[in-house]
Amino acid sequence: MTYHESWGGILSRHVQHRCKICADGTGTAADIVCADAWESDAKGYPLFTEAPGVSLIVARTPLGEALIAGAKAAGRIETAPFAIDRLAAIQPGQRERRRALWARLAALRLTGRPVPRYEGLQIAAAARQNPLGRNLRNFLGTLRRSLRSR
């Protein structure tokens, strides 16, 4: 098995339930978000070639911008431009999880399972970015797992 196969074939099997219903895996509610900015293929999966590591820092608020500027001015960090449109490409799992969340939460509600309250994160709008079939698969998969774990 190659690294690429293990990325989705093995690692995704061990994702905890709470991660599958996380509405903010990319930190939209945070002042600053840090992430790995790996080189990826067209589907967003890491290339796993030897290369220097790159950490990504995203300021999501004016406070985050000020904190990053202060750290840079103090010589604590170095920054370089990053094309923000690349972020969605290197985090496809986070993007898809957010789009699937409404369907997953609906299945949990139907089975009487606890459901977190998410406010202001536009979960329904994210779900509308998914084709109906993908939302249905996420609903049915969560429903199946929820009924099986009773």
C-alpha positions in Angstrom: 0.0 0.0 0.0 1.4 3.4 -0.9 1.2 6.5 1.3 -1.5 7.9 -0.9 -3.7 4.8 -0.4 -3.2 4.8 3.3 -4.2 8.5 3.5 -7.8 7.8 2.7 -7.9 4.0 3.0 -6.6 3.6 6.5 -6.4 6.9 8.3 -10.0 7.9 7.6 -11.3 4.7 9.2 -9.9 5.9 12.5 -11.5 9.4 12.6 -13.4 9.8 15.8 -17.2 10.5 15.7 -16.8 14.0 17.2 -14.5 14.9 14.3 -17.1 13.7 11.8 -19.6 16.2 13.2 -17.2 19.1 13.7 -18.6 22.3 12.1 -15.3 24.3 12.2 -12.4 22.1 11.3 -10.8 24.9 9.4 -11.1 27.4 12.3 -13.6 29.9 10.8 -14.4 31.0 14.3 -10.8 31.5 15.4 -8.7 34.7 15.3 -5.7 32.7 13.9 -5.5 29.3 12.2 -2.4 27.3 11.7 -2.2 24.3 9.3 0.2 22.2 7.2 0.4 23.6 3.7 1.6 20.5 1.9 2.0 20.1 -1.8 -0.9 18.1 -3.1 -2.3 16.5 -6.2 -5.4 17.8 -8.0 -7.7 16.1 -5.4 -5.9 17.7 -2.5 -4.1 14.6 -1.2 -0.4 15.0 -0.2 2.2 14.2 -2.7 4.5 12.6 0.0 7.6 13.7 -1.8 10.5 15.0 0.2 10.3 18.7 0.5 10.8 21.3 3.2 7.7 21.7 5.4 5.5 24.7 5.2 3.2 25.9 8.0 0.3 28.1 7.1 -0.9 30.9 9.3 -4.3 32.4 8.4 -5.6 35.5 10.2 -9.4 35.3 10.3 -10.0 38.5 12.3 -8.5 41.9 12.7 -7.1 40.8 16.1 -5.5 37.8 14.3 -3.9 40.1 11.8 -2.5 42.3 14.6 -1.1 39.3 16.5 0.6 37.9 13.4 2.0 41.4 12.5 3.3 41.8 16.1 5.0 38.4 16.0 6.5 39.2 12.6 7.7 42.6 13.8 9.3 41.0 16.9 11.2 38.6 14.6 9.3 35.5 16.1 7.9 34.4 12.7 8.6 34.8 9.1 5.8 35.0 6.6 5.4 34.8 2.8 2.4 35.2 0.6 0.1 32.2 0.1 -2.7 31.9 -2.5 -5.8 31.4 -0.2 -7.6 29.5 -3.0 -5.1 26.7 -2.5 -6.4 26.2 1.0 -9.6 24.5 -0.1 -7.6 22.3 -2.5 -5.3 21.0 0.3 -8.1 20.4 2.8 -10.7 18.5 0.8 -11.7 16.4 3.8 -12.5 19.5 5.9 -14.5 21.1 3.1 -16.5 17.9 2.5 -17.1 17.3 6.2 -18.6 20.8 6.5 -20.8 20.2 3.5 -22.0 16.8 4.9 -22.6 18.1 8.4 -26.3 19.1 8.0 -27.2 15.6 6.8 -25.2 13.9 9.5 -26.8 16.0 12.3 -30.2 15.3 10.8 -29.6 11.5 11.1 -28.4 11.9 14.7 -31.5 13.9 15.6 -33.7 11.2 14.0 -32.2 8.5 16.2 -32.3 10.6 19.4 -28.6 11.1 19.7 -27.0 14.2 21.1 -26.4 16.9 18.6 -24.1 19.9 19.2 -25.6 23.4 18.7 -23.7 25.3 16.0 -24.6 29.0 15.6 -23.6 31.3 12.8 -21.6 28.7 10.9 -24.0 28.5 8.0 -24.3 24.7 8.0 -27.4 24.6 5.8 -25.6 26.8 3.2 -22.7 24.5 3.2 -25.0 21.5 2.7 -26.5 23.2 -0.4 -23.1 23.0 -2.0 -23.3 19.2 -2.0 -25.3 17.2 -4.6 -28.4 15.7 -3.1 -27.0 12.2 -3.5 -23.9 13.0 -1.4 -26.1 14.5 1.4 -28.3 11.4 1.2 -25.3 9.1 1.5 -24.0 11.0 4.5 -27.4 10.9 6.1 -27.8 7.2 5.6 -24.3 6.4 6.6 -24.7 8.3 9.9 -28.1 6.7 10.4 -26.7 3.2 9.9 -23.7 3.8 12.3 -26.0 5.4 14.9 -28.5 2.5 14.9 -25.7 -0.1 14.9 -24.0 1.5 18.0 -27.1 1.4 20.1 
